[in-house]
Amino acid sequence: MRLAALLVTAILSAAPAAAQPPQSYAPGTSASPAQDAQTTDAKPLNLPVSLDKIREALAQPFIPSLKGMDERPMFRVEIQERQKIDELLQTLKFKSGPPIPGGIYGYEQQRIAFPAVNNPLMQPYAAFTPGEMMQVTLTSIVEQYLAKKVISGIASAVRSSAEQAAREDVRRAIEEYCAAQPHGGAGIQICDYPPIR
């Protein structure tokens, strides 16, 4: 890099000396072009840089001054995937159940005003006797597990009967269409097939 800068400097500084316009010789002067050529060869050039130093610098081997010039480049590919756990956590809703009658603060005031030890009948399920509480529990379990199966069974029965009624309507419509055609619909593709059951 330093050698290239020295070479460019030498070329640029030598160019103005060589590109000077020739002097005009007037008749009667003692100087002639041949004498001027001999005098310029005889006197050394007065350059701002030394050509010998430039030759010495160019003769030295090139040593790279940049760090890592001889290293091979290493390319890396990194794939970043958004974590699925973050997506799952964002979809979760941490809402409480149904709101407490009177609000959270009203419930807290009632709990403080009527402690469970001193006022057992003021507690949420105090209105139920042990037998009634068992009935409420069993009703909830039956509703949770059996009611869904019963509802899905009824829904599938209603759907199958609706599908059967639709098939019957289509069959009846095809029979009416074929009966209205000449020759009872002979030659018409839909009338040649047996009715759908």
N, CA, C and O of each residue as an XYZ file, in Angstrom:
788
protein
N       0.829     -1.186      0.000
C       0.000      0.000      0.000
C       0.870      1.245      0.000
O       0.601      2.196     -0.734
N       1.932      1.241      0.837
C       2.849      2.374      0.925
C       3.651      2.522     -0.358
O       3.968      3.632     -0.785
N       3.975      1.380     -0.968
C       4.748      1.425     -2.215
C       3.937      2.018     -3.348
O       4.455      2.773     -4.170
N       2.669      1.671     -3.383
C       1.817      2.217     -4.439
C       1.693      3.726     -4.295
O       1.676      4.443     -5.296
N       1.608      4.215     -3.071
C       1.509      5.664     -2.851
C       2.786      6.366     -3.299
O       2.731      7.442     -3.895
N       3.941      5.753     -3.010
C       5.210      6.348     -3.445
C       5.314      6.381     -4.966
O       5.790      7.362     -5.538
N       4.873      5.322     -5.613
C       4.935      5.266     -7.072
C       4.037      6.322     -7.700
O       4.437      6.986     -8.656
N       2.843      6.482     -7.179
C       1.916      7.506     -7.707
C       2.486      8.892     -7.496
O       2.371      9.750     -8.371
N       3.102      9.125     -6.339
C       3.711     10.435     -6.069
C       4.841     10.720     -7.041
O       4.960     11.850     -7.516
N       5.673      9.741     -7.352
C       6.788      9.926     -8.278
C       6.288     10.220     -9.689
O       6.834     11.076    -10.386
N       5.258      9.513    -10.096
C       4.726      9.730    -11.448
C       4.125     11.121    -11.562
O       4.340     11.812    -12.557
N       3.384     11.528    -10.563
C       2.739     12.844    -10.622
C       3.744     13.986    -10.535
O       3.550     15.031    -11.155
N       4.802     13.797     -9.781
C       5.782     14.883     -9.661
C       6.679     14.948    -10.896
O       7.180     16.024    -11.226
N       6.893     13.845    -11.577
C       7.745     13.850    -12.766
C       6.992     14.372    -13.986
O       7.619     14.893    -14.908
N       5.713     14.252    -14.017
C       4.935     14.667    -15.180
C       5.029     16.164    -15.460
O       5.147     16.525    -16.631
N       4.985     17.064    -14.476
C       5.088     18.488    -14.809
C       6.461     18.863    -15.370
O       6.536     19.761    -16.209
N       7.541     18.221    -14.949
C       8.874     18.555    -15.458
C       9.005     18.151    -16.923
O       9.620     18.871    -17.710
N       8.436     17.015    -17.294
C       8.564     16.555    -18.666
C       7.594     17.273    -19.599
O       7.817     17.297    -20.809
N       6.546     17.845    -19.073
C       5.515     18.436    -19.919
C       5.664     19.938    -20.057
O       4.699     20.612    -20.419
N       6.832     20.481    -19.784
C       6.997     21.928    -19.944
C       7.067     22.274    -21.430
O       7.651     21.520    -22.209
N       6.483     23.397    -21.832
C       6.489     23.766    -23.243
C       7.909     24.136    -23.690
O       8.692     24.675    -22.908
N       8.235     23.837    -24.971
C       9.595     24.167    -25.444
C       9.788     25.677    -25.502
O       8.870     26.432    -25.822
N      11.002     26.089    -25.184
C      11.293     27.522    -25.222
C      11.480     27.958    -26.667
O      12.009     27.228    -27.505
N      11.043     29.131    -26.913
C      11.210     29.655    -28.280
C      12.606     30.304    -28.374
O      13.040     31.025    -27.476
N      13.268     30.025    -29.465
C      14.609     30.569    -29.670
C      14.526     31.719    -30.639
O      14.019     31.587    -31.754
N      15.000     32.776    -30.222
C      14.991     33.960    -31.099
C      16.307     34.008    -31.863
O      17.355     33.621    -31.346
N      16.239     34.482    -33.084
C      17.498     34.574    -33.812
C      18.449     35.539    -33.128
O      18.019     36.582    -32.635
N      19.673     35.226    -33.091
C      20.694     36.084    -32.502
C      21.033     35.692    -31.081
O      21.932     36.288    -30.488
N      20.355     34.721    -30.516
C      20.705     34.290    -29.164
C      21.766     33.217    -29.271
O      21.879     32.555    -30.303
N      22.519     33.042    -28.251
C      23.608     32.085    -28.300
C      23.151     30.656    -28.057
O      23.839     29.707    -28.432
N      21.995     30.503    -27.434
C      21.528     29.152    -27.102
C      20.855     28.528    -28.298
O      20.102     29.190    -29.011
N      21.121     27.265    -28.519
C      20.467     26.533    -29.597
C      19.819     25.288    -29.004
O      20.147     24.911    -27.879
N      18.920     24.647    -29.718
C      18.267     23.463    -29.160
C      19.253     22.351    -28.864
O      19.043     21.621    -27.895
N      20.276     22.181    -29.606
C      21.242     21.108    -29.350
C      22.016     21.383    -28.075
O      22.270     20.464    -27.297
N      22.397     22.642    -27.848
C      23.134     22.983    -26.630
C      22.253     22.798    -25.394
O      22.718     22.351    -24.346
N      20.951     23.156    -25.540
C      20.038     22.986    -24.391
C      19.890     21.509    -24.028
O      19.800     21.175    -22.847
N      19.864     20.631    -25.010
C      19.722     19.202    -24.735
C      20.950     18.692    -24.001
O      20.827     17.862    -23.101
N      22.160     19.186    -24.379
C      23.372     18.738    -23.702
C      23.402     19.240    -22.262
O      23.830     18.519    -21.361
N      22.950     20.466    -22.045
C      23.000     21.016    -20.680
C      21.982     20.328    -19.768
O      22.246     20.131    -18.582
N      20.808     19.958    -20.322
C      19.819     19.277    -19.479
C      20.277     17.860    -19.134
O      19.963     17.345    -18.061
N      21.033     17.223    -20.065
C      21.527     15.887    -19.745
C      22.630     15.961    -18.692
O      22.779     15.068    -17.857
N      23.374     17.012    -18.752
C      24.507     17.132    -17.847
C      24.060     17.475    -16.430
O      24.646     16.978    -15.468
N      23.029     18.319    -16.279
C      22.648     18.697    -14.913
C      21.572     17.738    -14.392
O      20.668     17.353    -15.134
N      21.671     17.364    -13.137
C      20.705     16.409    -12.579
C      19.332     17.070    -12.393
O      19.204     18.278    -12.196
N      18.341     16.220    -12.465
C      16.979     16.725    -12.259
C      16.767     17.031    -10.785
O      17.215     16.281     -9.918
N      16.096     18.115    -10.509
C      15.824     18.505     -9.136
C      14.385     18.098     -8.801
O      13.468     18.917     -8.860
N      14.205     16.821     -8.450
C      12.864     16.305     -8.145
C      12.640     16.302     -6.636
O      13.598     16.179     -5.873
N      11.390     16.434     -6.196
C      11.116     16.426     -4.749
C      11.249     15.036     -4.126
O      11.296     14.918     -2.901
N      11.312     13.986     -4.940
C      11.467     12.630     -4.422
C      12.692     11.999     -5.058
O      13.161     12.435     -6.109
N      13.199     10.966     -4.405
C      14.381     10.289     -4.917
C      13.943      9.033     -5.656
O      13.230      8.192     -5.110
N      14.385      8.917     -6.918
C      14.040      7.733     -7.702
C      14.758      6.496     -7.165
O      14.235      5.387     -7.278
N      15.915      6.663     -6.597
C      16.625      5.517     -6.025
C      15.866      4.907     -4.851
O      15.809      3.686     -4.702
N      15.287      5.766     -4.023
C      14.510      5.267     -2.881
C      13.243      4.546     -3.353
O      12.814      3.562     -2.751
N      12.665      5.047     -4.422
C      11.462      4.397     -4.955
C      11.830      3.020     -5.506
O      11.097      2.055     -5.291
N      12.968      2.917     -6.220
C      13.403      1.627     -6.758
C      13.693      0.632     -5.634
O      13.339     -0.543     -5.736
N      14.335      1.099     -4.568
C      14.626      0.228     -3.440
C      13.326     -0.275     -2.785
O      13.216     -1.447     -2.425
N      12.353      0.623     -2.639
C      11.091      0.237     -2.006
C      10.321     -0.756     -2.877
O       9.662     -1.659     -2.360
N      10.406     -0.587     -4.208
C       9.718     -1.511     -5.103
C      10.421     -2.863     -5.151
O       9.777     -3.874     -5.434
N      11.711     -2.907     -4.886
C      12.452     -4.169     -4.917
C      12.150     -5.033     -3.688
O      12.341     -6.248     -3.735
N      11.690     -4.437     -2.610
C      11.389     -5.206     -1.402
C      10.111     -6.013     -1.607
O       9.213     -5.576     -2.327
N      10.022     -7.185     -0.981
C       8.800     -7.988     -1.125
C       7.618     -7.306     -0.423
O       7.778     -6.587      0.563
N       6.447     -7.559     -0.966
C       5.228     -6.931     -0.433
C       4.780     -7.689      0.809
O       4.606     -8.908      0.776
N       4.598     -6.974      1.880
C       4.092     -7.561      3.126
C       2.719     -6.932      3.393
O       2.609     -5.719      3.567
N       1.687     -7.760      3.423
C       0.356     -7.174      3.635
C       0.246     -6.581      5.033
O       0.621     -7.210      6.023
N      -0.265     -5.381      5.095
C      -0.387     -4.714      6.388
C      -1.765     -4.897      7.010
O      -1.967     -4.564      8.178
N      -2.706     -5.418      6.247
C      -4.039     -5.623      6.796
C      -4.107     -6.946      7.535
O      -3.578     -7.959      7.077
N      -4.749     -6.924      8.653
C      -4.875     -8.118      9.480
C      -5.907     -9.047      8.861
O      -6.996     -8.613      8.485
N      -5.568    -10.312      8.756
C      -6.516    -11.290      8.246
C      -6.577    -11.376      6.731
O      -7.547    -11.909      6.193
N      -5.559    -10.863      6.018
C      -5.582    -10.923      4.548
C      -5.412    -12.360      4.055
O      -5.943    -12.715      3.002
N      -4.679    -13.192      4.802
C      -4.420    -14.546      4.352
C      -5.458    -15.553      4.860
O      -5.383    -16.735      4.525
N      -6.417    -15.101      5.657
C      -7.429    -16.011      6.179
C      -8.536    -16.237      5.155
O      -8.896    -15.344      4.388
N      -9.058    -17.445      5.167
C     -10.190    -17.754      4.276
C     -11.464    -17.251      4.939
O     -11.627    -17.373      6.153
N     -12.359    -16.692      4.150
C     -13.605    -16.205      4.759
C     -14.476    -17.373      5.221
O     -14.501    -18.434      4.598
N     -15.176    -17.156      6.308
C     -16.075    -18.173      6.838
C     -17.481    -17.590      6.837
O     -17.742    -16.554      7.448
N     -18.371    -18.270      6.147
C     -19.749    -17.808      6.058
C     -20.600    -18.670      6.975
O     -20.463    -19.893      7.003
N     -21.478    -18.017      7.724
C     -22.359    -18.732      8.642
C     -23.806    -18.413      8.307
O     -24.146    -17.301      7.904
N     -24.627    -19.400      8.483
C     -26.064    -19.226      8.311
C     -26.713    -19.517      9.656
O     -26.473    -20.558     10.267
N     -27.534    -18.583     10.100
C     -28.210    -18.763     11.373
C     -29.702    -18.633     11.134
O     -30.178    -17.640     10.583
N     -30.422    -19.643     11.553
C     -31.874    -19.640     11.376
C     -32.496    -19.418     12.740
O     -32.262    -20.179     13.679
N     -33.282    -18.378     12.833
C     -33.942    -18.085     14.095
C     -35.428    -18.325     13.919
O     -36.073    -17.737     13.051
N     -35.949    -19.188     14.746
C     -37.362    -19.511     14.690
C     -38.005    -19.001     15.962
O     -37.480    -19.162     17.063
N     -39.137    -18.394     15.780
C     -39.851    -17.886     16.938
C     -40.272    -19.065     17.810
O     -40.818    -20.053     17.318
N     -40.019    -18.950     19.063
C     -40.274    -20.053     19.967
C     -41.771    -20.299     20.100
O     -42.555    -19.368     20.281
N     -42.147    -21.555     20.008
C     -43.554    -21.907     20.085
C     -44.101    -21.694     21.488
O     -45.292    -21.432     21.656
N     -43.253    -21.802     22.483
C     -43.732    -21.611     23.846
C     -44.191    -20.177     24.053
O     -45.152    -19.924     24.779
N     -43.493    -19.230     23.407
C     -43.926    -17.832     23.514
C     -45.297    -17.639     22.891
O     -46.139    -16.920     23.430
N     -45.514    -18.283     21.755
C     -46.816    -18.174     21.107
C     -47.908    -18.771     21.983
O     -49.004    -18.220     22.091
N     -47.594    -19.918     22.615
C     -48.593    -20.546     23.481
C     -48.913    -19.673     24.687
O     -50.072    -19.545     25.080
N     -47.898    -19.085     25.262
C     -48.124    -18.253     26.432
C     -48.925    -17.002     26.087
O     -49.699    -16.515     26.911
N     -48.745    -16.484     24.883
C     -49.502    -15.305     24.484
C     -50.967    -15.626     24.245
O     -51.825    -14.758     24.407
N     -51.265    -16.867     23.860
C     -52.665    -17.213     23.609
C     -53.417    -17.534     24.894
O     -54.648    -17.514     24.903
N     -52.704    -17.828     25.979
C     -53.378    -18.143     27.229
C     -54.025    -16.897     27.813
O     -53.458    -15.805     27.771
N     -55.198    -17.076     28.346
C     -55.901    -15.977     28.988
C     -56.068    -16.336     30.460
O     -56.718    -17.323     30.806
N     -55.486    -15.542     31.290
C     -55.533    -15.811     32.720
C     -56.663    -15.009     33.355
O     -56.436    -14.179     34.234
N     -57.858    -15.267     32.906
C     -59.011    -14.595     33.483
C     -59.594    -15.486     34.566
O     -59.540    -16.712     34.477
N     -60.133    -14.870     35.557
C     -60.755    -15.650     36.628
C     -62.128    -16.117     36.159
O     -62.565    -15.792     35.055
N     -62.785    -16.867     36.997
C     -64.106    -17.379     36.666
C     -65.141    -16.271     36.659
O     -64.815    -15.101     36.463
N     -66.384    -16.651     36.875
C     -67.431    -15.629     36.872
C     -67.192    -14.623     37.995
O     -66.614    -14.965     39.026
N     -67.631    -13.399     37.798
C     -67.378    -12.382     38.833
C     -68.122    -12.697     40.127
O     -69.221    -13.251     40.119
N     -67.507    -12.336     41.203
C     -68.098    -12.561     42.520
C     -69.204    -11.531     42.731
O     -69.001    -10.349     42.453
N     -70.369    -11.959     43.218
C     -71.425    -10.972     43.478
C     -70.947     -9.936     44.489
O     -70.429    -10.283     45.551
N     -71.120     -8.699     44.160
C     -70.668     -7.623     45.039
C     -69.233     -7.219     44.788
O     -68.750     -6.264     45.396
N     -68.526     -7.933     43.891
C     -67.152     -7.591     43.583
C     -66.166     -8.202     44.556
O     -66.550     -8.761     45.583
N     -64.911     -8.093     44.229
C     -63.850     -8.692     45.045
C     -63.787     -8.027     46.412
O     -63.616     -8.692     47.433
N     -63.925     -6.721     46.418
C     -63.794     -6.001     47.684
C     -64.979     -6.278     48.597
O     -64.809     -6.371     49.813
N     -66.184     -6.413     48.031
C     -67.353     -6.750     48.844
C     -67.215     -8.137     49.455
O     -67.577     -8.357     50.611
N     -66.679     -9.085     48.654
C     -66.451    -10.449     49.167
C     -65.434    -10.430     50.298
O     -65.603    -11.117     51.306
N     -64.376     -9.639     50.130
C     -63.334     -9.564     51.159
C     -63.886     -8.933     52.442
O     -63.551     -9.361     53.547
N     -64.730     -7.917     52.283
C     -65.314     -7.294     53.473
C     -66.225     -8.274     54.209
O     -66.227     -8.323     55.439
N     -67.007     -9.060     53.444
C     -67.882    -10.034     54.082
C     -67.058    -11.116     54.782
O     -67.432    -11.569     55.863
N     -65.958    -11.528     54.188
C     -65.111    -12.543     54.801
C     -64.515    -12.039     56.104
O     -64.403    -12.786     57.076
N     -64.131    -10.759     56.118
C     -63.554    -10.191     57.344
C     -64.648     -9.968     58.397
O     -64.434    -10.220     59.583
N     -65.821     -9.494     57.955
C     -66.896     -9.188     58.905
C     -67.508    -10.461     59.505
O     -67.889    -10.487     60.675
N     -67.595    -11.514     58.682
C     -68.205    -12.767     59.144
C     -67.208    -13.915     58.954
O     -67.292    -14.622     57.950
N     -66.269    -14.124     59.880
C     -65.303    -15.208     59.741
C     -65.992    -16.567     59.718
O     -67.047    -16.747     60.327
N     -65.383    -17.534     59.005
C     -65.988    -18.857     58.833
C     -66.112    -19.608     60.148
O     -67.036    -20.407     60.299
N     -65.237    -19.389     61.086
C     -65.266    -20.112     62.359
C     -66.459    -19.666     63.206
O     -67.147    -20.495     63.801
N     -66.702    -18.360     63.257
C     -67.783    -17.833     64.094
C     -69.139    -17.887     63.407
O     -70.157    -17.978     64.093
N     -69.194    -17.834     62.089
C     -70.455    -17.772     61.345
C     -70.469    -18.839     60.244
O     -70.287    -18.496     59.076
N     -70.675    -20.095     60.567
C     -70.621    -21.134     59.534
C     -71.767    -21.048     58.541
O     -71.619    -21.496     57.404
N     -72.905    -20.488     58.934
C     -74.042    -20.402     58.013
C     -73.931    -19.227     57.039
O     -74.754    -19.120     56.130
N     -72.963    -18.362     57.196
C     -72.778    -17.225     56.286
C     -71.811    -17.558     55.139
O     -71.523    -16.698     54.307
N     -71.311    -18.795     55.093
C     -70.354    -19.182     54.061
C     -71.096    -19.534     52.769
O     -72.297    -19.803     52.811
N     -70.393    -19.539     51.602
C     -71.054    -19.717     50.307
C     -71.928    -20.964     50.194
O     -73.040    -20.868     49.674
N     -71.475    -22.127     50.657
C     -72.263    -23.353     50.513
C     -72.947    -23.753     51.823
O     -73.327    -24.912     51.988
N     -73.099    -22.853     52.710
C     -73.710    -23.166     53.996
C     -75.197    -23.475     53.861
O     -75.768    -24.111     54.747
N     -75.837    -23.045     52.784
C     -77.276    -23.264     52.597
C     -77.592    -24.729     52.327
O     -78.746    -25.139     52.452
N     -76.597    -25.521     51.960
C     -76.844    -26.928     51.625
C     -76.516    -27.828     52.807
O     -75.534    -27.633     53.524
N     -77.371    -28.810     52.976
C     -77.070    -29.865     53.952
C     -76.112    -30.844     53.276
O     -75.934    -30.774     52.060
N     -75.493    -31.751     54.025
C     -74.570    -32.696     53.376
C     -75.239    -33.523     52.275
O     -74.596    -33.813     51.266
N     -76.491    -33.905     52.434
C     -77.197    -34.657     51.393
C     -77.447    -33.810     50.151
O     -77.280    -34.281     49.026
N     -77.848    -32.556     50.362
C     -78.080    -31.651     49.222
C     -76.765    -31.355     48.486
O     -76.733    -31.234     47.262
N     -75.685    -31.242     49.267
C     -74.380    -30.982     48.656
C     -73.959    -32.153     47.774
O     -73.391    -31.947     46.701
N     -74.235    -33.388     48.219
C     -73.927    -34.580     47.411
C     -74.753    -34.577     46.133
O     -74.252    -34.941     45.069
N     -76.024    -34.166     46.231
C     -76.894    -34.106     45.045
C     -76.381    -33.068     44.050
O     -76.367    -33.322     42.846
N     -75.964    -31.916     44.534
C     -75.419    -30.872     43.652
C     -74.151    -31.383     42.970
O     -73.947    -31.143     41.780
N     -73.306    -32.081     43.716
C     -72.063    -32.605     43.144
C     -72.341    -33.640     42.067
O     -71.747    -33.591     40.990
N     -73.245    -34.581     42.351
C     -73.563    -35.608     41.353
C     -74.223    -35.011     40.113
O     -73.936    -35.428     38.991
N     -75.107    -34.037     40.317
C     -75.739    -33.368     39.173
C     -74.693    -32.682     38.297
O     -74.773    -32.725     37.069
N     -73.730    -32.062     38.929
C     -72.664    -31.389     38.158
C     -71.835    -32.400     37.373
O     -71.486    -32.156     36.218
N     -71.519    -33.531     37.995
C     -70.726    -34.560     37.303
C     -71.497    -35.135     36.135
O     -70.942    -35.302     35.049
N     -72.781    -35.442     36.340
C     -73.610    -35.990     35.255
C     -73.704    -34.986     34.109
O     -73.596    -35.352     32.939
N     -73.905    -33.739     34.456
C     -74.002    -32.702     33.419
C     -72.686    -32.579     32.653
O     -72.678    -32.398     31.436
N     -71.589    -32.677     33.374
C     -70.274    -32.494     32.740
C     -69.950    -33.629     31.770
O     -69.440    -33.371     30.679
N     -70.234    -34.882     32.143
C     -69.785    -36.012     31.335
C     -70.882    -36.639     30.478
O     -70.661    -36.898     29.295
N     -72.049    -36.887     31.047
C     -73.086    -37.593     30.298
C     -73.886    -36.679     29.388
O     -74.290    -37.093     28.301
N     -74.122    -35.455     29.805
C     -74.960    -34.553     29.012
C     -74.335    -34.282     27.648
O     -75.052    -34.187     26.652
N     -73.027    -34.157     27.589
C     -72.367    -33.894     26.301
C     -72.550    -35.067     25.347
O     -72.783    -34.875     24.154
N     -72.443    -36.291     25.879
C     -72.618    -37.471     25.017
C     -74.060    -37.596     24.545
O     -74.314    -37.956     23.396
N     -74.995    -37.301     25.427
C     -76.408    -37.371     25.034
C     -76.717    -36.322     23.975
O     -77.413    -36.610     23.002
N     -76.215    -35.132     24.152
C     -76.467    -34.053     23.179
C     -75.846    -34.403     21.836
O     -76.472    -34.188     20.799
N     -74.611    -34.945     21.830
C     -73.991    -35.303     20.559
C     -74.747    -36.447     19.884
O     -74.850    -36.467     18.658
N     -75.282    -37.411     20.663
C     -76.079    -38.496     20.084
C     -77.363    -37.981     19.464
O     -77.744    -38.407     18.374
N     -78.027    -37.074     20.148
C     -79.267    -36.488     19.601
C     -78.952    -35.698     18.336
O     -79.697    -35.776     17.359
N     -77.859    -34.937     18.341
C     -77.493    -34.143     17.163
C     -77.194    -35.043     15.974
O     -77.582    -34.717     14.852
N     -76.512    -36.168     16.187
C     -76.214    -37.072     15.067
C     -77.488    -37.742     14.553
O     -77.619    -37.969     13.350
N     -78.443    -38.067     15.457
C     -79.714    -38.657     15.007
C     -80.513    -37.659     14.184
O     -81.102    -38.029     13.168
N     -80.542    -36.411     14.602
C     -81.259    -35.372     13.848
C     -80.607    -35.180     12.491
O     -81.304    -35.013     11.490
N     -79.302    -35.200     12.441
C     -78.607    -35.009     11.164
C     -78.878    -36.167     10.212
O     -79.143    -35.942      9.031
N     -78.817    -37.393     10.702
C     -79.067    -38.538      9.815
C     -80.503    -38.532      9.295
O     -80.737    -38.885      8.139
N     -81.465    -38.139     10.128
C     -82.849    -38.060      9.631
C     -82.996    -36.941      8.610
O     -83.761    -37.087      7.656
N     -82.293    -35.839      8.779
C     -82.343    -34.745      7.805
C     -81.717    -35.181      6.484
O     -82.222    -34.833      5.417
N     -80.606    -35.951      6.544
C     -79.987    -36.451      5.317
C     -80.935    -37.412      4.589
O     -81.049    -37.370      3.364
N     -81.609    -38.270      5.348
C     -82.558    -39.216      4.731
C     -83.715    -38.467      4.071
O     -84.154    -38.843      2.984
N     -84.210    -37.414      4.716
C     -85.301    -36.622      4.137
C     -84.827    -35.919      2.865
O     -85.584    -35.816      1.900
N     -83.594    -35.440      2.852
C     -83.055    -34.782      1.658
C     -82.935    -35.777      0.515
O     -83.256    -35.434     -0.624
N     -82.479    -37.009      0.783
C     -82.373    -38.035     -0.268
C     -83.758    -38.347     -0.846
O     -83.920    -38.497     -2.057
N     -84.750    -38.441      0.045
C     -86.116    -38.738     -0.409
C     -86.647    -37.612     -1.294
O     -87.308    -37.879     -2.298
N     -86.369    -36.366     -0.940
C     -86.808    -35.230     -1.762
C     -86.149    -35.265     -3.136
O     -86.809    -34.996     -4.140
N     -84.871    -35.588     -3.200
C     -84.166    -35.658     -4.488
C     -84.733    -36.782     -5.341
O     -84.948    -36.601     -6.540
N     -84.982    -37.950     -4.734
C     -85.541    -39.089     -5.485
C     -86.910    -38.741     -6.047
O     -87.200    -39.046     -7.204
N     -87.755    -38.106     -5.243
C     -89.088    -37.728     -5.688
C     -89.016    -36.707     -6.829
O     -89.784    -36.800     -7.787
N     -88.104    -35.736     -6.735
C     -87.965    -34.716     -7.776
C     -87.498    -35.343     -9.088
O     -87.943    -34.934    -10.161
N     -86.600    -36.334     -9.012
C     -86.121    -37.006    -10.237
C     -87.260    -37.800    -10.866
O     -87.415    -37.787    -12.087
N     -88.057    -38.488    -10.058
C     -89.179    -39.261    -10.597
C     -90.201    -38.351    -11.280
O     -90.735    -38.697    -12.333
N     -90.473    -37.194    -10.685
C     -91.424    -36.250    -11.295
C     -90.869    -35.712    -12.613
O     -91.606    -35.568    -13.588
N     -89.569    -35.416    -12.639
C     -88.952    -34.894    -13.862
C     -89.013    -35.927    -14.984
O     -89.377    -35.610    -16.116
N     -88.647    -37.176    -14.651
C     -88.640    -38.232    -15.669
C     -90.057    -38.531    -16.163
O     -90.244    -38.823    -17.344
N     -91.040    -38.463    -15.294
C     -92.428    -38.727    -15.700
C     -92.933    -37.636    -16.636
O     -93.769    -37.914    -17.495
N     -92.456    -36.417    -16.498
C     -92.914    -35.318    -17.339
C     -92.253    -35.333    -18.711
O     -92.725    -34.634    -19.608
N     -91.184    -36.098    -18.917
C     -90.470    -36.147    -20.200
C     -91.177    -37.126    -21.149
O     -91.852    -38.052    -20.699
N     -91.016    -36.913    -22.489
C     -91.618    -37.856    -23.442
C     -90.978    -39.235    -23.301
O     -89.784    -39.354    -23.028
N     -91.792    -40.274    -23.490
C     -91.374    -41.678    -23.365
C     -90.865    -41.993    -21.965
O     -90.051    -42.902    -21.798
N     -91.319    -41.274    -20.978
C     -90.947    -41.545    -19.585
C     -89.489    -41.235    -19.293
O     -88.915    -41.776    -18.348
N     -88.887    -40.370    -20.097
C     -87.494    -39.977    -19.856
C     -86.496    -40.966    -20.416
O     -85.343    -40.986    -19.986
N     -86.923    -41.807    -21.388
C     -86.002    -42.782    -21.982
C     -84.908    -42.033    -22.731
O     -85.186    -41.095    -23.478
N     -83.662    -42.453    -22.528
C     -82.527    -41.811    -23.191
C     -81.894    -40.700    -22.349
O     -80.795    -40.243    -22.662
N     -82.557    -40.273    -21.313
C     -81.974    -39.256    -20.415
C     -81.200    -40.012    -19.334
O     -81.719    -40.940    -18.713
N     -79.962    -39.600    -19.125
C     -79.052    -40.342    -18.266
C     -79.573    -40.445    -16.837
O     -79.486    -41.515    -16.235
N     -80.102    -39.381    -16.286
C     -80.548    -39.420    -14.894
C     -81.775    -40.302    -14.715
O     -82.004    -40.843    -13.633
N     -82.567    -40.446    -15.777
C     -83.767    -41.274    -15.684
C     -83.463    -42.754    -15.900
O     -84.270    -43.599    -15.512
N     -82.325    -43.094    -16.507
C     -81.974    -44.487    -16.774
C     -81.461    -45.204    -15.516
O     -81.582    -46.425    -15.408
N     -80.894    -44.460    -14.576
C     -80.347    -45.086    -13.372
C     -81.462    -45.362    -12.375
O     -82.465    -44.649    -12.360
N     -81.304    -46.385    -11.544
C     -82.322    -46.650    -10.524
C     -82.344    -45.504     -9.510
O     -81.325    -44.844     -9.309
N     -83.464    -45.265     -8.884
C     -83.556    -44.147     -7.922
C     -82.650    -44.351     -6.710
O     -82.345    -45.479     -6.321
N     -82.240    -43.260     -6.140
C     -81.352    -43.281     -4.956
C     -82.183    -43.630     -3.732
O     -83.265    -43.078     -3.531
N     -81.687    -44.527     -2.930
C     -82.400    -44.914     -1.696
C     -81.617    -44.480     -0.490
O     -82.045    -44.711      0.640
